[in-house]
Amino acid sequence: MLIDPEKALISLENISIHNAIDKLNANQVTKEKVNLLFEKMGFDKIFGRKEIMGNINL
């Protein structure tokens, strides 16, 4: 079975982001909300307060 290099790279980038979020000096609830926001917005979307409030119910 061959692994698509682009999918593997994206997975590695996601792991790096999640590791960086885990290392934040923040409480667990904040880290969970940041992870949720990243999952919904990804790397290539620009977002502001409206999108944050809508996506993670703040």
Biotite code that builds the C-alpha atoms (Angstrom):
import biotite.structure as struc

atoms = struc.array([
    struc.Atom([0.000, 0.000, 0.000], chain_id="A", res_id=1, res_name="MET", atom_name="CA", element="C"),
    struc.Atom([1.434, 3.358, -1.008], chain_id="A", res_id=2, res_name="LEU", atom_name="CA", element="C"),
    struc.Atom([1.049, 6.482, 1.103], chain_id="A", res_id=3, res_name="ILE", atom_name="CA", element="C"),
    struc.Atom([0.251, 9.725, -0.660], chain_id="A", res_id=4, res_name="ASP", atom_name="CA", element="C"),
    struc.Atom([3.144, 12.079, 0.288], chain_id="A", res_id=5, res_name="PRO", atom_name="CA", element="C"),
    struc.Atom([0.831, 15.131, 0.348], chain_id="A", res_id=6, res_name="GLU", atom_name="CA", element="C"),
    struc.Atom([-1.528, 13.495, 2.834], chain_id="A", res_id=7, res_name="LYS", atom_name="CA", element="C"),
    struc.Atom([1.406, 12.414, 4.987], chain_id="A", res_id=8, res_name="ALA", atom_name="CA", element="C"),
    struc.Atom([2.803, 15.976, 4.993], chain_id="A", res_id=9, res_name="LEU", atom_name="CA", element="C"),
    struc.Atom([-0.564, 17.421, 6.017], chain_id="A", res_id=10, res_name="ILE", atom_name="CA", element="C"),
    struc.Atom([-0.808, 14.899, 8.856], chain_id="A", res_id=11, res_name="SER", atom_name="CA", element="C"),
    struc.Atom([2.665, 15.855, 10.091], chain_id="A", res_id=12, res_name="LEU", atom_name="CA", element="C"),
    struc.Atom([1.733, 19.540, 9.982], chain_id="A", res_id=13, res_name="GLU", atom_name="CA", element="C"),
    struc.Atom([-1.430, 18.816, 11.984], chain_id="A", res_id=14, res_name="ASN", atom_name="CA", element="C"),
    struc.Atom([0.553, 16.895, 14.586], chain_id="A", res_id=15, res_name="ILE", atom_name="CA", element="C"),
    struc.Atom([2.995, 19.799, 14.901], chain_id="A", res_id=16, res_name="SER", atom_name="CA", element="C"),
    struc.Atom([0.164, 22.286, 15.409], chain_id="A", res_id=17, res_name="ILE", atom_name="CA", element="C"),
    struc.Atom([-1.501, 20.085, 18.016], chain_id="A", res_id=18, res_name="HIS", atom_name="CA", element="C"),
    struc.Atom([1.820, 19.688, 19.835], chain_id="A", res_id=19, res_name="ASN", atom_name="CA", element="C"),
    struc.Atom([2.334, 23.463, 19.820], chain_id="A", res_id=20, res_name="ALA", atom_name="CA", element="C"),
    struc.Atom([-1.185, 23.999, 21.181], chain_id="A", res_id=21, res_name="ILE", atom_name="CA", element="C"),
    struc.Atom([-0.571, 21.450, 23.943], chain_id="A", res_id=22, res_name="ASP", atom_name="CA", element="C"),
    struc.Atom([2.533, 23.396, 24.992], chain_id="A", res_id=23, res_name="LYS", atom_name="CA", element="C"),
    struc.Atom([0.655, 26.707, 25.316], chain_id="A", res_id=24, res_name="LEU", atom_name="CA", element="C"),
    struc.Atom([0.594, 28.337, 28.721], chain_id="A", res_id=25, res_name="ASN", atom_name="CA", element="C"),
    struc.Atom([-3.206, 28.062, 28.940], chain_id="A", res_id=26, res_name="ALA", atom_name="CA", element="C"),
    struc.Atom([-5.811, 25.987, 30.724], chain_id="A", res_id=27, res_name="ASN", atom_name="CA", element="C"),
    struc.Atom([-7.147, 22.788, 29.174], chain_id="A", res_id=28, res_name="GLN", atom_name="CA", element="C"),
    struc.Atom([-10.480, 24.314, 28.109], chain_id="A", res_id=29, res_name="VAL", atom_name="CA", element="C"),
    struc.Atom([-8.683, 27.039, 26.138], chain_id="A", res_id=30, res_name="THR", atom_name="CA", element="C"),
    struc.Atom([-6.423, 24.457, 24.476], chain_id="A", res_id=31, res_name="LYS", atom_name="CA", element="C"),
    struc.Atom([-9.453, 22.377, 23.480], chain_id="A", res_id=32, res_name="GLU", atom_name="CA", element="C"),
    struc.Atom([-11.130, 25.434, 21.936], chain_id="A", res_id=33, res_name="LYS", atom_name="CA", element="C"),
    struc.Atom([-7.961, 26.351, 20.023], chain_id="A", res_id=34, res_name="VAL", atom_name="CA", element="C"),
    struc.Atom([-7.748, 22.777, 18.702], chain_id="A", res_id=35, res_name="ASN", atom_name="CA", element="C"),
    struc.Atom([-11.411, 22.915, 17.659], chain_id="A", res_id=36, res_name="LEU", atom_name="CA", element="C"),
    struc.Atom([-10.882, 26.232, 15.901], chain_id="A", res_id=37, res_name="LEU", atom_name="CA", element="C"),
    struc.Atom([-7.860, 24.845, 14.049], chain_id="A", res_id=38, res_name="PHE", atom_name="CA", element="C"),
    struc.Atom([-9.828, 21.768, 12.971], chain_id="A", res_id=39, res_name="GLU", atom_name="CA", element="C"),
    struc.Atom([-12.578, 23.965, 11.519], chain_id="A", res_id=40, res_name="LYS", atom_name="CA", element="C"),
    struc.Atom([-10.411, 26.720, 10.001], chain_id="A", res_id=41, res_name="MET", atom_name="CA", element="C"),
    struc.Atom([-7.229, 24.899, 8.991], chain_id="A", res_id=42, res_name="GLY", atom_name="CA", element="C"),
    struc.Atom([-4.049, 26.562, 7.774], chain_id="A", res_id=43, res_name="PHE", atom_name="CA", element="C"),
    struc.Atom([-5.259, 28.680, 4.905], chain_id="A", res_id=44, res_name="ASP", atom_name="CA", element="C"),
    struc.Atom([-8.311, 30.584, 6.101], chain_id="A", res_id=45, res_name="LYS", atom_name="CA", element="C"),
    struc.Atom([-8.327, 34.072, 7.504], chain_id="A", res_id=46, res_name="ILE", atom_name="CA", element="C"),
    struc.Atom([-10.716, 34.489, 10.389], chain_id="A", res_id=47, res_name="PHE", atom_name="CA", element="C"),
    struc.Atom([-11.745, 37.004, 12.969], chain_id="A", res_id=48, res_name="GLY", atom_name="CA", element="C"),
    struc.Atom([-13.919, 37.331, 16.044], chain_id="A", res_id=49, res_name="ARG", atom_name="CA", element="C"),
    struc.Atom([-17.142, 36.510, 14.169], chain_id="A", res_id=50, res_name="LYS", atom_name="CA", element="C"),
    struc.Atom([-15.787, 33.201, 12.863], chain_id="A", res_id=51, res_name="GLU", atom_name="CA", element="C"),
    struc.Atom([-14.323, 32.313, 16.247], chain_id="A", res_id=52, res_name="ILE", atom_name="CA", element="C"),
    struc.Atom([-17.621, 32.975, 17.997], chain_id="A", res_id=53, res_name="MET", atom_name="CA", element="C"),
    struc.Atom([-19.566, 31.010, 15.382], chain_id="A", res_id=54, res_name="GLY", atom_name="CA", element="C"),
    struc.Atom([-17.236, 28.028, 15.196], chain_id="A", res_id=55, res_name="ASN", atom_name="CA", element="C"),
    struc.Atom([-16.522, 27.384, 18.853], chain_id="A", res_id=56, res_name="ILE", atom_name="CA", element="C"),
    struc.Atom([-19.604, 28.935, 20.442], chain_id="A", res_id=57, res_name="ASN", atom_name="CA", element="C"),
    struc.Atom([-17.942, 31.676, 22.429], chain_id="A", res_id=58, res_name="LEU", atom_name="CA", element="C"),
])
